[in-house]
């Protein structure tokens, strides 16, 4: 317990004794040594004036200094006006003093840029002559380059589009080296650097010409741009006001010897602000993106990709719609073709059925014709004898009856083989059954097969295609006939009754039945066991039954009898309304 208290005291005592840190960041545009040399007097004087602080100088690039500020590692910064503007906006930095040369230069017009071209490149006289030329500079964000950029724009030269910038990085001496080595036709440097290099003997006075020279006011250097205030001494947001006041006091109280820098009250930096706004850089860059054109340009690849996708989608949708239309037309054509094919097949089967019944039907028609003949002769005889007019009248009436009988048979046959489009209409199924039986009975009689019609009571109306149903019945009857004929007591029973909301028509024969191996194939098209058979009757009949919403099923369960049941649904209640 005691140990901990002592340790706390020790820490407290140490904190009270140790001088507080006062960290000053310095922009090193010519390397950290030059920066330290330039500001060493200032730092030394500050250290003397503020002995309770341990003053540290940290030199580095603008990006490095900004990072240090963000990490709270720096209390003050000495930097160029452009960097200061960014810090003012991003880190609430404030200038507490502005640098001033002892040689009488105005603090408000102390910094600019100089554009150098080799003296031997005679054709470069003005900024306009720099079009298409390679121009060296430190970096696109260097203050000197930006000061020159505005002058370029004023003379209609966009340094990025009309010229070819070559950024060599810090230190700024690299720009002079690039021009000297011929890697660039001109170079942009901070104002007064040329004079400094000449004074240091690093550059010969006749080596470079200053391009686009402007009046330099109180500044004793050649410049190509307008002038901006000197470098500010900046406090950042987190610096305590007390420390800031002490440092400002000390800066303004400094009495430097000749050639040194001196600090005056902070200048207004609005011209720097105007410069950055005109160039849309630094803190003004994000706002320009709000412009619709800039926004479109910024996201042009996304825009192009989205447009391509939309175009692809449009093409795809159009193509699908086209394919769908074509496919629908194809399907309709195929459907129509299938319908015509089915009709053709039905007709073929009807003709075939009629062929099978033809001789007996001819015989059937022959009977009334024979009767007509015999009645006509009887009448003739009576007329010759000049007697019995009543007998003649009766004879003529019978002739008419027989002619009607023959006529209706011919009409039935003609109707049955007529080619008509399929049409389902409400109809009494008893009428269809009667017509089928009338057509079928002569054939059955000719083959010695008894046909029994078991029709109990009236039948309700169904919706059906008369000819198709008749065809089904005749198919079933003809099959039954072919099965039963030649057997002892051959017989066919046709019954029709109402069962479970349907008319159920059954055709039963006492033929030999269907062998088990044939049962699964009965309804397959072209399956036949008959030498002259088409093998289409049952398959077509089932198709017709299903097209009417009904069914056609065989029944092999009753020994000695084969039955085919044809189920036709009754018309639903709403159909009547
Ligand atoms: P087709 O009569 O031209 O042969 P179907 O499709 O009408 O064609 O009949 C197919 C086959 O079914 C017939 O060949 C026959 O073997 C069998 N079949 C149909 N009905 C009967 C029946 N009532 N009794 C026995 N077999 C039958």
Boltz pocket constraint, residues with backbone or C-beta under 6 A from the ligand:
constraints:
  - pocket:
      binder: B
      contacts: [[A, 475], [A, 476], [A, 479], [A, 480], [A, 483], [A, 509], [A, 511], [A, 512], [A, 513], [A, 514], [A, 518], [A, 522], [A, 524], [A, 527], [A, 528], [A, 529], [A, 530], [A, 532], [A, 533], [A, 534], [A, 535], [A, 536], [A, 537], [A, 538], [A, 539], [A, 562]]
      max_distance: 6.0
